[in-house]
């Protein structure tokens, strides 16, 4: 039972309260119809037959003619899978992926460990350690005072950076990498990432696009430098359902 507070409009009108030892509190309307019930854990039950919903649900109004109901949150167009933090890491990897054909990686202050030509690369594969290491094709354009463009006809990874020039280890990479066709057909990549070029040219950005000619269903994504480690920074992987 419950301790009740009843807004009665029956033969005995007004506010009627009835107590018991259950520790449950119930607000009633219209001569005894339960509207809101608070159980001993403080959970809120709504309606004449109290419904407490499930974890993650929220109340949705039914207007002035009915009690509200618990409703599950709608699916988001973008869902955060996880954010990985580098600490002199050989790579950052997401494994056991499923349920999405599209992903996006947001790079935040990624710093290479050593100075020199180290390009940021991405590979896809299956399992926790098996990555596809051939058949990647890509082209890039680096936007500087003297633009650089090029392509790679069948590499072992997709590069988000121009594959020539000297990069330093004091400038952070920021940007994003789009991944499409993860579970069907060729997997396509598009990226916009800044290039950490030293000597006052640290605000250069480039765009790359490409694919891997392997139509196996993938379950893993890994980013790394083509040599050396990732000193610091984070990378966030989102699944895209739209």
KAVEN-V744429 format. One record per pair of residues at least 6 apart in sequence whose C-alpha atoms are under 8 Angstrom apart, sorted by the first residue. I is the first residue (numbers start at 1). J is the second residue. If there is no record, write none. Layout:
# KAVEN-V744429
i: [I	I]
j: [J	J]
This chain:
# KAVEN-V744429
i: [1	1	1	2	2	2	2	2	2	2	2	3	3	3	3	3	3	3	3	3	3	4	4	4	4	4	4	4	4	5	5	5	5	5	5	5	5	6	6	6	6	6	6	6	6	6	7	7	7	7	7	7	7	7	7	8	8	8	8	8	8	8	9	9	10	10	23	23	24	24	24	24	25	25	25	26	26	26	26	26	27	27	27	27	28	28	28	29	33	34	34	34	34	34	35	35	35	35	35	36	36	36	36	36	37	37	37	37	38	38	39	43	44	44	45	45	45	46	46	46	46	47	47	47	51	51	52	53	53	54	56	56	57	57	57	57	58	58	58	58	59	59	59	59	60	60	60	60	61	61	61	62	62	76	77	77	77	78	78	78	78	78	79	79	79	80	80	80	80	81	81	81	81	82	82	82	83	83	83	83	84	84	84	84	85	85	85	85	85	86	86	86	86	86	86	86	87	87	87	87	88	88	88	88	88	89	89	89	89	90	90	90	90	90	91	91	91	91	91	91	92	92	92	92	93	93	93	93	94	94	94	95	95	95	95	95	95	96	96	96	96	96	97	97	97	98	100	100	100	100	100	101	101	101	101	101	101	101	101	102	102	102	102	102	102	102	102	103	103	103	103	103	103	103	103	104	104	104	104	104	104	104	104	105	105	105	105	105	105	105	106	106	106	106	106	106	106	107	107	107	107	107	107	107	107	108	108	108	108	108	108	108	109	109	109	109	109	109	110	110	110	110	110	110	110	110	110	111	111	111	111	111	111	111	111	111	112	112	112	112	112	112	112	112	112	112	113	113	113	113	113	113	114	114	114	114	115	115	115	115	116	116	116	116	117	117	117	117	117	117	118	118	118	118	118	119	119	119	119	119	119	119	119	120	120	120	120	120	120	120	121	121	121	121	121	121	121	121	121	122	122	122	122	122	122	122	122	123	123	123	123	123	123	123	123	124	124	124	124	124	124	124	125	125	125	125	125	125	126	126	126	126	127	127	128	131	132	132	133	133	133	134	134	134	134	134	135	135	135	135	135	135	135	136	136	136	136	136	136	136	136	136	136	137	137	137	137	137	137	137	137	137	137	138	138	138	138	138	138	138	138	138	139	139	139	139	139	139	139	140	140	140	140	140	140	140	140	140	140	141	141	141	141	141	141	141	141	142	142	142	142	142	142	142	143	143	143	144	144	148	149	150	158	158	158	158	159	160	160	160	160	160	160	161	161	161	161	161	162	162	165	166	166	167	167	167	167	168	168	168	169	170	171	171	171	171	172	173	173	173	173	174	174	175	175	175	175	176	176	176	177	177	177	177	177	178	178	178	179	179	179	179	180	180	180	181	181	182	182	182	183	183	183	183	184	184	184	185	185	185	186	186	186	186	186	187	187	187	187	187	188	188	188	188	189	189	189	189	190	190	190	190	191	191	191	192	192	192	192	193	193	193	194	194	194	194	195	195	195	195	195	196	196	196	197	224]
j: [20	22	24	19	20	21	22	23	24	25	26	17	18	19	20	21	22	23	24	25	26	16	17	18	19	25	26	27	28	15	16	17	18	25	26	27	28	15	16	17	27	28	29	30	31	32	13	14	15	16	28	29	30	31	32	14	15	16	29	30	31	32	30	31	30	31	39	40	37	38	39	40	37	38	39	34	35	36	37	38	34	35	36	37	34	35	36	35	48	46	47	48	49	50	46	47	48	50	67	44	45	46	47	50	44	45	46	50	44	45	45	52	51	52	51	52	53	52	67	68	69	67	68	69	69	70	70	70	71	70	72	73	70	71	72	73	70	71	72	73	68	69	70	71	68	69	70	71	67	68	69	68	69	241	240	241	242	238	239	240	241	242	238	239	240	236	237	238	239	236	237	238	239	236	237	238	234	235	236	237	92	234	235	236	92	232	233	234	235	92	110	230	231	232	233	234	230	231	232	233	113	229	230	231	232	229	230	231	232	224	225	228	229	230	222	223	224	225	229	230	222	223	224	235	220	221	222	223	220	221	222	126	127	128	219	220	221	126	127	128	219	220	218	219	220	219	182	183	239	240	241	180	181	182	183	184	239	240	241	178	179	180	181	182	239	240	241	178	179	180	182	237	238	239	240	176	177	178	179	237	238	239	240	176	177	178	235	236	237	238	174	175	176	177	235	236	237	173	174	175	176	233	234	235	236	172	173	174	175	233	234	235	172	173	174	232	233	234	172	173	174	230	231	232	233	234	235	169	170	171	172	173	230	231	232	233	118	168	169	172	225	228	229	230	231	232	169	228	229	230	231	232	168	169	228	229	166	167	168	169	166	167	168	169	163	164	165	166	167	168	167	225	226	227	228	159	160	161	162	163	225	226	227	159	160	161	223	224	225	226	157	158	159	160	161	223	224	225	226	157	158	159	160	221	222	223	224	131	132	133	157	158	221	222	223	131	132	218	219	220	221	222	131	132	218	219	220	221	217	218	219	220	219	220	220	220	156	157	155	156	157	154	155	156	157	212	154	155	156	157	212	213	214	153	154	155	156	157	158	210	211	212	213	151	152	153	154	155	158	210	211	212	213	151	152	153	158	159	208	209	210	211	149	150	151	152	208	209	210	149	150	151	160	161	162	206	207	208	209	147	148	149	150	162	206	207	208	148	149	162	204	205	206	207	204	205	206	204	205	162	162	162	189	210	211	212	208	177	191	192	193	207	208	193	195	206	207	208	195	206	197	197	198	195	196	197	198	196	197	198	196	196	196	197	198	202	196	193	194	195	196	193	194	191	192	193	194	191	192	193	189	190	191	192	193	189	190	191	187	188	189	190	187	188	189	187	188	188	217	218	215	216	217	218	215	216	217	214	215	216	211	212	213	214	215	211	212	213	214	215	209	210	211	212	208	209	210	211	207	208	209	210	207	208	209	205	206	207	208	205	206	207	203	204	205	206	202	203	204	205	206	202	203	204	204	230]
